[in-house]
Amino acid sequence: MTAIRHILWSCAGAWMAGAALLTPVLAQKAGDPSGIWLTETGDSKVRLTRCGSGYCGRLVSVSGPGLDDKNPDPALRSRSLVGVQIMNANRATSDGFEGTLYNPKDGKTYSGGLTVKGPNLVEVAGCVMSVFCKRQTWKRVN
């Protein structure tokens, strides 16, 4: 019985090690997030494009007045939000990409990331102190 248990544990360990090695491959197989995405609130669209070893995102449409009026730089507060880069997730990780996110609603830049959840879903996270994170699921616009 001990020999069988040892064989089962060895197989389980090998399987878990193999699954850990496949994680980056599975993240890449999830698909290329390049394209236009509707934010979770439905009030903005963001175009994701290749950037470094990851992706960057620029606003392509916003609802409302669409000015960057919360920007910490007073000279930028009258600019249109359309065209503003809000994501720089240019570093690949085992499950997606990490970098920074600019939130025009409060004018702050957060550490964050991008994870492809499927061909038509991505998860975007913005974090404070890498602990308190707010996540959104964006849907691909056809």
C-alpha positions as CSV (number, residue, x, y, z in Angstrom):
1,M,0.0,0.0,0.0
2,T,2.9,2.4,0.8
3,A,4.4,1.9,-2.7
4,I,1.1,2.7,-4.4
5,R,0.7,5.8,-2.2
6,H,4.2,6.9,-3.1
7,I,3.5,6.4,-6.9
8,L,0.2,8.4,-6.6
9,W,1.9,11.3,-4.8
10,S,4.8,11.3,-7.3
11,C,2.3,11.5,-10.2
12,A,0.4,14.3,-8.5
13,G,3.6,16.2,-7.9
14,A,4.6,15.8,-11.5
15,W,1.2,16.9,-12.7
16,M,1.3,20.0,-10.6
17,A,4.8,20.9,-11.7
18,G,3.7,20.5,-15.3
19,A,0.6,22.6,-14.8
20,A,2.8,25.4,-13.3
21,L,5.1,25.3,-16.3
22,L,2.1,25.5,-18.7
23,T,0.6,28.6,-17.1
24,P,2.4,31.2,-19.2
25,V,1.7,29.1,-22.3
26,L,-2.1,29.0,-21.4
27,A,-2.1,32.7,-20.8
28,Q,-0.6,33.3,-24.3
29,K,-3.1,30.9,-25.9
30,A,-6.0,32.8,-24.4
31,G,-5.7,35.2,-27.3
32,D,-4.3,38.6,-28.4
33,P,-6.2,41.4,-26.7
34,S,-5.4,43.9,-29.4
35,G,-8.6,45.7,-30.4
36,I,-11.3,47.9,-29.0
37,W,-12.9,47.1,-25.6
38,L,-15.9,48.5,-23.8
39,T,-15.3,49.2,-20.1
40,E,-17.4,47.6,-17.4
41,T,-19.3,50.8,-16.8
42,G,-20.1,51.1,-20.5
43,D,-19.1,54.8,-20.6
44,S,-15.7,54.4,-22.4
45,K,-14.0,52.4,-25.1
46,V,-10.3,51.6,-25.1
47,R,-8.1,50.5,-27.9
48,L,-5.4,47.9,-26.8
49,T,-2.3,47.7,-28.9
50,R,1.1,45.9,-28.5
51,C,3.5,47.9,-26.4
52,G,6.9,46.5,-25.3
53,S,6.3,42.9,-24.3
54,G,2.7,43.7,-23.3
55,Y,-0.1,46.1,-24.2
56,C,-1.0,49.8,-24.0
57,G,-4.5,51.2,-24.0
58,R,-5.8,54.6,-25.3
59,L,-9.3,56.0,-24.9
60,V,-11.2,56.0,-28.2
61,S,-14.5,57.3,-26.9
62,V,-16.0,58.6,-23.6
63,S,-19.4,59.7,-22.5
64,G,-19.9,63.1,-21.0
65,P,-17.8,66.2,-21.5
66,G,-14.7,64.0,-22.0
67,L,-12.1,66.4,-20.6
68,D,-9.1,65.4,-18.5
69,D,-10.2,67.8,-15.8
70,K,-8.9,65.8,-12.8
71,N,-5.4,65.6,-14.2
72,P,-2.7,66.6,-11.6
73,D,-1.1,68.8,-14.3
74,P,-3.2,71.9,-14.7
75,A,-2.0,72.4,-18.3
76,L,-3.6,69.1,-19.2
77,R,-7.0,69.6,-17.6
78,S,-8.6,71.1,-20.7
79,R,-7.4,68.3,-23.1
80,S,-9.8,65.8,-24.6
81,L,-9.7,62.3,-23.0
82,V,-10.0,60.7,-26.5
83,G,-6.5,59.6,-27.4
84,V,-5.2,59.7,-23.9
85,Q,-3.1,56.6,-23.0
86,I,-4.6,55.2,-19.8
87,M,-2.9,51.8,-19.7
88,N,0.8,50.8,-20.0
89,A,0.8,47.1,-19.1
90,N,4.0,46.4,-21.0
91,R,5.6,43.7,-18.8
92,A,4.5,40.1,-19.3
93,T,3.7,38.0,-16.2
94,S,2.7,34.3,-15.8
95,D,-1.0,35.2,-16.1
96,G,-1.1,38.4,-18.1
97,F,0.6,41.8,-18.1
98,E,1.5,44.4,-15.5
99,G,2.3,48.1,-15.5
100,T,0.3,51.2,-14.8
101,L,-3.2,52.5,-15.3
102,Y,-4.3,56.1,-15.3
103,N,-7.8,56.8,-14.0
104,P,-9.2,60.0,-15.5
105,K,-12.1,60.0,-13.0
106,D,-9.7,60.9,-10.2
107,G,-6.5,61.9,-12.1
108,K,-4.4,59.3,-10.4
109,T,-2.1,56.6,-11.8
110,Y,-2.1,53.2,-10.2
111,S,-0.1,50.0,-10.5
112,G,-2.1,47.4,-12.3
113,G,-2.5,44.7,-14.8
114,L,-4.3,43.1,-17.7
115,T,-5.4,39.5,-17.8
116,V,-7.0,37.9,-20.9
117,K,-10.0,35.9,-19.7
118,G,-11.2,34.7,-23.1
119,P,-11.4,35.9,-26.7
120,N,-13.9,38.6,-25.8
121,L,-13.1,39.3,-22.1
122,V,-10.2,40.9,-20.3
123,E,-9.8,41.8,-16.7
124,V,-8.1,45.1,-15.8
125,A,-7.0,45.8,-12.2
126,G,-5.7,49.0,-10.7
127,C,-4.1,48.7,-7.3
128,V,-2.9,50.9,-4.4
129,M,0.1,49.6,-2.6
130,S,-0.3,46.3,-4.6
131,V,-2.8,45.2,-2.0
132,F,-6.1,47.1,-2.5
133,C,-7.2,46.5,-6.1
134,K,-10.3,47.4,-8.1
135,R,-11.0,45.1,-11.0
136,Q,-13.1,45.5,-14.1
137,T,-14.1,43.1,-16.8
138,W,-14.1,44.7,-20.3
139,K,-15.9,43.2,-23.3
140,R,-14.5,43.2,-26.8
141,V,-16.3,45.5,-29.3
142,N,-17.0,43.8,-32.6
